[in-house]
Amino acid sequence: MKAAVLDTDDTFRISEIAEPEPGPGEVAIRVAYAGVQYGDVLVRAGHFPIPRPFVPGFEAAGEIVAVGADVAGNRIGEQVVALVGGGAYAEIVTAPAALAIRAAGVNPRTAAGFGWVTPTAYDLITTVTAVHPGDRVLIHAAAGGVGSSAGQFAAAAGAARIVGIVGNSGQLDYARRFGYHEVLTREQFPDALRADTFDVILDPIGGPTRLANLDRLAPHGRIAVYGNIATFDPVQVSVNDLLAQGKSLLTYNSNLAAQTHPQRLAESAARAMALVADGSVRIDITAEYTLADVETAIANLADGVTQGKSIVRIG
């Protein structure tokens, strides 16, 4: 089968490799589309110690064509989106059966856009920070895959004010489509907010932005950290200062959740998928690439060119 392989010289090549077979508890999926996500950027940059050659791609939408031991045979033929640890930039990928999420009523192209970002946004808003009606919510990277979904989930949860932060002025109008009452650029943050504070803040940025977020957190507010787009440098936070204001600093790692609590992650993904299927939440796919263009797709995401969600056509 064909696959986009990240080789030892940091170059992607379209190669013929052996088809994987599902092991116990796994399914094999014929991939129609794969989603592009930030994990691909981190792998390309060498932040994960993954031996190469390696087939990246962590989101696969398509049809189950085979099942391993302990998986019901009637799942063959099921249309799914799978959350995988790699291998999605290929014609066939294997996935844990629990994380092959039924995508009934959602076309494979949209399902690929669903990927990890939509259940991540769902969990950040509904599980981690538990947004309540009337809450004030601040969301960074509002024009990205997680941000465009998180704004919609916050609106559905009844947030009274939803403010998005984007990387540049070219992303302002785009982000406004997804439930935000106000959108600011990163240059405007935090000064343009004046003395405003927020009950919930989603922070995938890190560094000085993380400290500025803590300053903008209201008493009993919750900040959810789920990435380090700007820098991996550690941020020092005083737990005593948090305690004095009843503030909570929370983290969310969907990749770890897939390993430690896959069924819990699958349940969140299924609830998010139902909201996509009935039209309550919209996935905006802004770019489609071919398998030969995987390197360009990942570079565009790393460079902040991407808005919404990018996908790669495989089948």
N, C-alpha and C positions, 0 to 999 in steps of 0.2 A: 504494500500500500504506500501511497505518497504521504509525506509528512514534512513539516518545516522544522529542521533540526538546527539547534544552536550548537555550533561546533566548538572545539577547543581554542580556536583562534577568534572567538567572539563574533563569528559570522554566521548568518542563517543560510542554510542550503536546503533546497527541495530534494529530498532523498527517498529512495525506495527502502522501506524497512519491513520487518515481519509484523503481521497482524497480531495484536495481543489477544489472549484468550482470558475470559473471566474466571477468576478463582472463586473459592467459597465466599458467598455473600456478595458477589459482584455481578454486574451486568456488562455486556458489550454493546456499544452504541455506534451505529453508523451516523457520523457527524454530518449534519447539513450546514450548520453555521457554528462558529466559535466566537465567544465574546473576548474583547481585549480589555484587560484590567491591570491595575497597578502592580500586581504580583509579577506580571511579565516584565515590567520596568525594573523591578528589584532583582529579578533573576538575570536579566541582561547586564545589569550593573555589577553583578557579583556579590550582592548582599546576602544571598542564600548560598550555603555551601553545598551546591548540587553538582555531582560529577557530570562532566560533559564527555561525549555529545548527549544532549537532552532535548526532548520535544516539549516546549512550553505549551501554554494554553491551559487555562484553569476553569473554563466554562464551555460546555458542549451541549448543543441542542440537536436532537435528531431522534432516531427510532431505535429502540432496543432490538437487537438481532440475535442475541444469545444470552443465556444466564448460567451462572455457576451453581455449585452445590448450595443447597439451603435457600435458593431463590425460586419463587413460584414460576412455573413455566408459562403461566398465562400473562406474564409481563412482556413476553416477546410480542413485538408489534406496537408497544406502547410509545407514544410521543412524550419525550421528557426533556428537561434541561438538567444536566448533571454538573455538580460541583466537585471538581476533581483536583488532584495534586499535581497535575501536569498531563501532557499528552493530547490536549484537545485540538492542537493544530495538526490533525491527521485525519485520515478517512475513517478510522475506527479507534475508539478509546474505551478503556474499561473504567468503571466507576463503582464505588460502594452502592449497593442497591438502595440503601436508606437515603442516599443523597442524589439519587436519580428521581427528580421531582416531576410528578405528572404535570403535563402542560396541556391538558384537554381544553380545547377552545382557544388556545393561543398558538399562532403560527410559529414555525421554527425560527424564523428571523427575529421575531419579537422575543421569543423564549431565550435566544442567545443573548439578547440585550438585558434580559432579566438577570442572568448570571448570579454572581456573588453580591453585586451592588444592591439589588432590590431587597433581598432578605437582610442584608447588613443595615440598610436604611430603616427597614421595618423594625428590627431589633433595637437599634439605637433610639428610635422614637418611642416605641411602645413597651419595650422590655427593660432596657438599660436605664433610660432617664424617665420613663413612665410619664410622658407629657400628659398633663391634665387640661380640661377646658379652662381657658383663661390664662394659661401660661404664656410667658414671653420667651421666644425661642430665637437663638442666633446660630446660624449654620454657615460654616466656612466651606470653601470649594463648592459653592452653590450651583455652579454651572456644570459640575461633573456628574458622573453616573450616580453616585450616592447622594450628592446634594440635590439633584433634580427630583429624585424620589423622596428624599427626606422632607423637602418642603411640602410635598403633597401629603405625606403621612402626618406631618404636624398639623396641616389644615384639617385633615380628617379627624384628628384627635381633639380638635376644638381650640387650638392655640389662638390667643387673642392677637398676638403680634408675632410675625415671622420675618426676621431680617436675614438676608443672605449676603455673604462676602465672596467676591469673585476676584480672580487674579488680575484682570485688566478691564478697561472701559469697553472693549469690544465684546465682553461677555454680559454686560448689564442687561440689555434687552432680552437676551436669551434666557437668563435666569428668572426674569420676571414672569415667565410663562408657567411657573411651577409652584404657585401658591404663596409666593413671597409678597409681603406688603411693602417692603423696601429692599433695595439691593445697593450695596456699596462696593467700591473697589478696595483691594488690600491697602492701597496707599491712603485711602480715607479712614481706614480703621486704625485706632479706635476714636480719633478726634471727632469725626462727624457724628458720633453717637452722643456727644455731649456727656451728660451725667447718667445716661440710660443704663439700666442693669437688666439682667435676663435670668429667668428661672432655669433655663436649659441652654447649654452651648455644646455644639458638636465641633470637635477640633481634630482634624487630621494633619495639621500644619506643623506644630512643634515650635521649639525655640522661643524667641521673644514674644511671638504671637500667643503662645500658651500662657505666659505670665500675664499678658494683657487681658486674656480671656478670664483668668482668675480674678483680676481686678474688676471685671464687669459682671461677675456672678452675684446675683442677689442673695440675701440670707436664705438659707435652706435650698439654694440652687444646686444644680447638678451639671457638671461638665463631663462629657464623654470623650475620651481620647481613643482614636482608632487608627492613627497613622502618624508619619513624620515626613511629610512632603518636603518641608523646608530644610530640615536638619535632623540628624540623629543625635546631636549633642544633648546630654541629659539636662533636665530642668530641675532645680532644687525647689521643693515646696515644703513649707512648714505645716505639719499636721496640726500643731497647736493653733495656728492662725485659722485653718479650716474649721476646726472644732469651735472656735470662738464665735463664728458666724453660722455654724451649722451647715457649711458648704461640703459638697461631696465631689471628689475627683475619682471618676470611674474609668475603666478601660474596657475595650471590646476587641477581641481577636477572633475573627470568624474562622480562620484557618485552624487555630487551636480548638475552637468549638467543634469543628468537623472531626477532629481526632478524639476528643474527650467526651462530647455529648452530641454525636451525630443525629440522634433521633430528635433531640430538642431543636437543633438547627433546622432539621427537615420539617418539623411542625411549623416553625416560624416561616420557612420558605413556602410551605403549602398555603398558609394564611395570606401571605403576600401575593402569591400567584392567583388566589381567588379574587383579590382586589384588582389585579391586572385583567383577569378574564372578564370581569363584569364592567370594566371601564372606569372604575373608581380611581385608579392610578394609571398614568400613562408613561410608557417607556419611550424615550425619544432617541431613535437611532439616527445619528447625524453623518456617519461615514461607514461605507462598506468597502472592504478590501478583498483581494484574492489571496490565495495561499502564498503566492510568490511575493506579496507585498507585506508580509507579516512584520518584517524589520521596520518598514516605514510606519506601519500602524503603531508599533510600540514606541518608536522615536517621537511621533507626533503627540502621543499621550505624555511622554516624559517631558517634552518641551512646552506643555501647556497649550498646545494648539487645539486639542480635542475639547469639544463641548458635548454634553450628553454622553451617549454611548457609541462606541465603535464596534463593528463586528467583522469577522472574516468568513467569506463564503468558502465552504469546503466541498460539499456535495454538488 
